[in-house]
Amino acid sequence: MEITRTDLVHLRRAVELAREAADSGDSPFGSVLVDAAGIERYAARNREASTGDPTRHPEFEIAHWAAGHLTPAERAAATVYTSGEHCAMCAAAHAWVGLGRIVYVASAEQIASWRAAAGMASSPVAPLPIATVAPGLRVDGPVADLVEEVRVLIEHHATPA
């Protein structure tokens, strides 16, 4: 599917949340849940460092929130916009909860390569594409218009190895 102007608006919001996470000492990731009418229903940023809980990824938070606040039909019609492609944990949560389309700026492969090139610690989870973890999900990304901005956030805010 082609990335629309509306998609870019929501992706920019996700990148803004990623910047907010980085400014707070967390890994720079942010995500937004948008319903079928185009209304932002929930937004989250990474909070793993600030809480000491390595599962506090924004995509996981969105899946948890959606399960408790949206009907199955509303979840299926929603879109998750995110600064970075879901990790395996988040992709699985997204699929289990029955959320709809995912649109991400930077791929897991891109993020892993940027971290490696900068000598940063790798993730404890393999950087698998969402489609490998949850092949039934509708996924669009990476989005070239914002990739450079996410690359800079990743390289400047990740922990060296």
N, C-alpha and C positions, 0 to 999 in steps of 0.2 A: 504494500500500500504506500502511496506517496505521502510524504510528510507535509501537512498543511500549515498555514499561518497559525491556526488555532493550536495545533500540536506544538509549534515553536513557542507560543506564549506559555503553555504549561511546562514545557521543557526548561524554559528560562527560569520559571519559578522553582523547579527542582534544583537547578544549578545554584540559584540564590540560597536555597536551603542547604545545599552542600557547602557553600561558602560560610554560612552561619555555623555549620558543624565544625568546619576547620578552624574558624575563629574562636570556637569554644574548646578547642583541643581534641575534638573527635575526628575520626576519619571523614574526609569530605564527600559525603553522599547524602542526597536528599531526594524525596519522592512525593508525588501528589496523586491523590485518587480523585478522578473526575467522573461524575455521573453521566448518563446518556444525554442529559440536557446541557452538558458543558459546564456544570457547576462544580467547583472544587468542594469536595465533601470532607476530605481529611488530608492533612499534610504532615510529614514527619522528616526528621533528619537523623543522621547517625548519632547515637548516644552511648556507644560502647565504652569509650574511655572515661567519660564523665560519670557513668553509673557502675563501671567495673563488670558489666554484663556484656560479653562478646556477642550475644544474640540480638542486641538492640539495634538492628538494621532497620532503616525506614520502610523497606518493602515488607519486612516481617511484621512491623507495627501496623502497617496498612492492612495486611491480611487479617491480623487479629481484630482490628477495629471493625473491618467490613463484616466479619463473621457475626459480630454482635449487634451490628446496627443496620445492615442492609438485608433485604430478602435475597434469595438465590437469583431471582430474575434481575434485580438491581445490580448485584455483583457481576453477573455475566455481561451486562450491558455497560459496565464501567470500564474506564481506561486508567492504567497506572503509568504515569510519566516519571522517569527516574534518570538521575545523572549518570549512573553506571548500570550496566547489565546486572540483573539479579545473580547472586551467588546461588549455589545448589540448594541451600537451606531456604532461601527466599523464593526461589522458583518453585520448589515443592510446596511451600505454604500457599503461594498464589494459586497453584493448580488445585490443591486440596480444598481451598475455600471457594473455588469456582469463579475467580475474578476473570474479567475479559482481557482485552488487548493490553499489551505492554509496549511502551515506546521508550527506548533508552538512548542516551547520548553516546556514551563510550562503551565498547564491548569489553567483556571480561578478558579477552585475549589482549586487547589494547592496554588495559589497565595493568595486567600482569607484565607486559613487555616494558611499559614505562617504569614500573617499580624495579624490575630487574636491571634495566639500563642505568638507573640512578643508584644502584647498589642497595636498594631497600629490601627489607624482609618480605618474603613471599607470604601469601595467604596460607593458612593451615588447610584450606579446602581447595581442591583442584578448580581452576578457572574454566568450568564447563559452560558451553552455550546453554541458554534457557531451553532450546529445542531438544537438547540431549537429555536434560533432566525431566522436562514435561513437554513431550512432543506435540500435544494437542493444543498448546497455547498459541494465540496469534501474537506475533512479535515483530516489531519494526525497529531497526537500528543497525548500526550506529547512525548518528545524525551529524554529518560533517560540519554543519554551520556552527556547532557548539563544542566540537571535540577538543579543539585547542584550549578552550577555557577550562574544561575538565582536566585535561592533561596537566596544565599549570597547577591546578588545585591538588591533584594527586602528588605531583613531584615536590611541591613545596610543603606539604603537610603530612606526608607519611613518615613513619619512623625508620631511620636507617637500620640496616641489618647489623 
